[in-house]
Amino acid sequence: MMTTAIEMSDINQIYGKGIAEVHVLHDVNFKAEPGTLSLIIGPSGSGKSTFLTIAGGLRTPTSGSVKVNNQNYHDSSRKELEKLRLNDIGFVLQNYHLLPFLTVRDQFKLVDKVKKNNNLSTEELNTLLKQLGIDDLINKYPTELSGGQQQRVAIARALYPDPSIILADEPTAALDSARVEEVGKLFSDLAHERNKAVVIVTHDLRLRAFADQMFEINDGILTKAAIDL
């Protein structure tokens, strides 16, 4: 029986109390299987980034449960969660989190120090960098890169540990249409050819062509949507 990569059940996220209470997510239910690309479309402030951080175990929901590769976050120790995030989940976050004092090459060497085994081989990494059009930037520092280049380096770094699950927050926000096509195809290939579960939250409808399932999120309510191209 296939293991569901991500299963979120009856997720609610509430901040504040009384008149200051804000209900960010309402009874969210979601599943992502290995070998699929799930697209979650929503405007700013819709709750999509909160959804993604809960899916990745970076935030604990007010209520509900999250399972990743059959491991329930609620039943896991902090150490077990850290191990799960390190080995199984690759995050592509909006603010990139590139270290300014490290070259692009050294960003990957730092990953090797934290996760010593089962990362991409040198050949696989070089292929990935070429796919993303950043193989000639390997000796540059983040401050020498454009926003789009930094975004593609952040994508490569998230994929370098070879995670089974990829969670991406607006991965095409700083990219032109040609690069969106390349990045969309890359994520699609990772899902379909390498059996990874890819979940992308975005407002970029250009990614619909690559989705196996699509949802809309508005005011914290997640609903299944048709993929109309």
Secondary structure by P-SEA (a helix, b strand, c coil): cccccbbbcbbbbbcccccccccccccccccccccbbbbbbbccccaaaaaaaaaaccccccbbbbbccccccccccaaaaaaaaaccbbbbcccccccccccaaaaaaaaaaacccccccaaaaaaaaaaaccccccccccccccaaaaaaaaaaaaacccccbbbbccccccccaaaaaaaaaaaaaaaaccbbbbbbbcccccccccccbbbbbcccbbbbbbbcc
